[in-house]
Amino acid sequence: MSEIFQSIFTITNLLIINAGVAVGIMVGAMPGLSVAFAVTVLMTITFHMESLPAMYQLLGAY
């Protein structure tokens, strides 16, 4: 359990989560766009990332 928290609370992963949250807020503020659109847009960015940071970014946007 502590390994999971150590992997989440690194500076890099926290910045990636915050970037996902920022994109999610910006997309959510636009009329007519939804969470599915935000995840679809971020999917192209996260396609070449490692798996855990990519999932953190998508969860931040969600």
Steps between C-alpha positions, in 0.01 A plus 500: 500500500785738577653429158183629335507822701870544425433466128209745508662770712807566288547847357469379141177311556344784700580743218348260247185467712476879530539538124216253451282691745573826318405351164187347653393835643564683173308243294221482758456878491435498127133457409416178320818311594505217749731272692508256210638771274767597755612138539503456122718807452737393776516148360706630209743664740528201732542245223882511514532547878568231756188329632475638856557870421261472206228352721562769763452770239180345368366459854586863572302611198209277595 
